[in-house]
């Protein structure tokens, strides 16, 4: 249950970030878990809540970033994936 709650909080925060939305990025829920960062038809990365932190996966790689809070995940997304 904690996973669903944390990922929903991240999805909501990403979708209300003015900088990301201005750049055409949006967050979408993935099943069974995860929050995809999308621009148009492209998936830029997927955040997962695991072990008390968020992990960002890009492509088929392992986590390229790990952060502890929603705010850090939004900031990282804005800086690294929002261009």
Secondary structure, 3 states (H helix, E strand, C coil): CHHHHHHHHHHHHHHCCHHHHHCCEEEEECCCCCEEEEECCEEEEEEEEECCEEEEECCCCCEEEEECCHHHHHHHHHHHHCC
